[in-house]
Amino acid sequence: MTYAVIRVRGKPDVNYNIEFTMGLLGLTRVNHCVLVPENDSTKGMLQVVKDYCTWGEVDEATLAALIRANGKIAGDDALTDDYLKEKSEFASIDEMAKAIIENNYKMKDVEGVKPVLRLHPPVKGYEGNKRSFQNGGALGYRGAKINDLINRMI
């Protein structure tokens, strides 16, 4: 399984260790999204940044739509099926999304593809950026509901 991690809160007054961990994840700005595999080390990193980010298990259809809409290559051009045919063993974005979900592949494995997906702010806004998702806010683990948030941000 793969987690989609989205940074919700900005830079002011962030603890150095949290900022460093977000830098390791590639989350340098608000509304940036990265895809990380589900393993013990990433779960530990997510617990460190839980007060600044939200994450959950992304499904294949949402991931394909996300990459199709916001995937970029060097030069800030859009990631297309033709580019994938040239630079990787995948024939389409849908095949790459399936491989990413199964943890067999990463975005950075394709030459020239940017691993960070820049998203728009969500339609109708975040639920609140000071409370956890379980308490009616937008932070922390949200499970499969991350797909609803991503669809609002595409």
Long-range contacts (C-beta under 8 A, 24 or more apart in sequence): 1-37, 1-38, 1-57, 1-101, 1-103, 2-35, 2-36, 2-37, 2-38, 2-57, 2-58, 2-63, 2-100, 2-101, 2-103, 3-35, 3-36, 3-37, 3-38, 3-42, 3-46, 3-55, 3-56, 3-57, 3-58, 4-33, 4-34, 4-35, 4-55, 4-56, 4-57, 4-58, 4-63, 4-66, 4-146, 4-150, 5-33, 5-34, 5-35, 5-36, 5-46, 5-49, 5-53, 5-54, 5-55, 6-31, 6-32, 6-33, 6-53, 6-54, 6-55, 6-119, 6-146, 6-149, 6-150, 6-153, 7-31, 7-32, 7-33, 7-52, 7-53, 8-52, 8-53, 8-54, 8-126, 8-129, 8-138, 8-139, 9-51, 9-52, 9-53, 9-129, 9-139, 14-52, 17-48, 18-48, 18-49, 18-51, 18-52, 21-45, 21-48, 21-49, 22-49, 22-52, 22-53, 25-49, 26-115, 26-116, 27-53, 27-116, 28-116, 29-118, 31-118, 31-119, 31-120, 31-121, 31-153, 32-116, 32-117, 32-118, 32-119, 33-66, 33-70, 33-116, 33-117, 33-118, 33-119, 33-150, 33-153, 34-115, 34-116, 34-117, 35-63, 35-100, 35-106, 35-107, 35-115, 35-117, 37-103, 37-106, 38-103, 46-141, 50-132, 50-139, 50-140, 50-141, 51-139, 51-140, 52-139, 53-139, 53-140, 54-133, 54-138, 54-139, 54-140, 54-141, 54-142, 54-146, 54-149, 55-140, 55-141, 55-142, 55-146, 56-141, 56-142, 56-143, 56-144, 56-145, 56-146, 56-147, 57-143, 57-144, 57-146, 58-101, 58-146, 58-147, 58-150, 59-101, 59-144, 59-147, 60-94, 60-97, 60-98, 60-101, 62-147, 62-150, 62-151, 63-97, 63-100, 63-101, 64-93, 64-94, 64-97, 65-151, 65-154, 66-117, 66-150, 66-154, 67-93, 67-96, 67-97, 67-107, 67-117, 68-93, 69-154, 70-117, 70-118, 70-119, 70-154, 71-107, 71-113, 71-114, 71-117, 72-113, 72-114, 72-117, 72-118, 73-112, 73-113, 73-114, 74-112, 74-114, 79-113, 83-112, 84-110, 87-111, 87-112, 87-113, 119-150, 119-153, 119-154, 120-153, 120-154, 121-153, 122-149, 122-152, 122-153, 123-152, 123-153, 124-152
